[in-house]
Amino acid sequence: MTAPVNQLWQQIMNLLREHAPAAAREIRLPGPADDIRELQRLVGLTLPDDLVGWWTLMDGIVDRYDQRAGDLVPPAFVPLAVRRVREEYQRLSESTATDPTCCGPGQMHQSQAGDDGGPFCTALVPICRDITGTTLCVDLRPGTDHGMIMMMAPGDGFSATHWGSVTEMLGEIAERLDAYASQAELPNGEKHPVVNDEGMLQWP
């Protein structure tokens, strides 16, 4: 059974402070409740409890191109502040064509959560970003995979990741950081993350 978000996040932060202090320093204080409510109103769909719970614990990392924290989320993503999530969602909604096979009026969607498509779906809320503009999004479409993490690349559309939720994503980060700290052997030829001399975290 996966631990709750607050427990996973505490474990992640403890490990970062000890082993990747540059990453720990860049994580912002909890997201303002007003920003979360504004995002909820803009999207018009209920945000998953684990996502909202995560934002009540932290407000992302400033997504500078110099990546001062390194990459908190594998393979090369940083979590966005709630205000940046709202800005990015609004930008995509206004400037990017929606999936004609999915998106209808009033946040009605023909595709199910976890289905691939493109170039954009209004039920996808970006929560992490890399320096190329690729985002990790929470999928709010209906279906058994509601809440799944999707990857959306500019011009390439969106597709499912192996994370079924924010909780699963954080659980993997906590597990891999813990294995790094104890230098435990990883299965299937997986590699530990790397922390440079400045305390920045990078994933293989």
ZIMO-V730677 format. One record per residue. N is the residue number from 0. NEAR is the number of other ideal C-beta (glycine too) atoms within 12 Angstrom. Layout:
BEGIN
{{N	NEAR} {N	NEAR}}
END
This chain:
BEGIN
{{0	7} {1	20} {2	20} {3	21} {4	30} {5	23} {6	21} {7	31} {8	33} {9	19} {10	26} {11	39} {12	28} {13	19} {14	29} {15	35} {16	20} {17	20} {18	29} {19	37} {20	24} {21	26} {22	37} {23	28} {24	21} {25	32} {26	34} {27	26} {28	15} {29	21} {30	33} {31	19} {32	15} {33	14} {34	27} {35	29} {36	17} {37	20} {38	36} {39	25} {40	16} {41	26} {42	32} {43	19} {44	28} {45	20} {46	36} {47	31} {48	20} {49	33} {50	42} {51	29} {52	24} {53	42} {54	41} {55	22} {56	29} {57	34} {58	28} {59	38} {60	35} {61	21} {62	35} {63	17} {64	12} {65	15} {66	26} {67	25} {68	34} {69	37} {70	34} {71	48} {72	41} {73	33} {74	27} {75	27} {76	37} {77	41} {78	41} {79	39} {80	32} {81	38} {82	24} {83	30} {84	39} {85	31} {86	23} {87	35} {88	38} {89	21} {90	19} {91	33} {92	25} {93	14} {94	14} {95	28} {96	19} {97	28} {98	27} {99	16} {100	18} {101	30} {102	28} {103	17} {104	10} {105	10} {106	23} {107	17} {108	30} {109	20} {110	31} {111	22} {112	31} {113	33} {114	28} {115	27} {116	32} {117	27} {118	25} {119	33} {120	43} {121	35} {122	44} {123	47} {124	46} {125	47} {126	50} {127	41} {128	38} {129	29} {130	18} {131	18} {132	22} {133	28} {134	39} {135	41} {136	45} {137	49} {138	44} {139	37} {140	35} {141	22} {142	20} {143	14} {144	27} {145	28} {146	35} {147	38} {148	42} {149	43} {150	37} {151	40} {152	23} {153	22} {154	14} {155	19} {156	29} {157	41} {158	23} {159	28} {160	31} {161	18} {162	31} {163	26} {164	35} {165	38} {166	31} {167	26} {168	39} {169	38} {170	29} {171	31} {172	37} {173	31} {174	27} {175	33} {176	38} {177	25} {178	21} {179	30} {180	22} {181	15} {182	12} {183	14} {184	12} {185	19} {186	10} {187	6} {188	8} {189	18} {190	17} {191	25} {192	35} {193	23} {194	26} {195	19} {196	10} {197	19} {198	22} {199	29} {200	42} {201	27} {202	27} {203	16}}
END
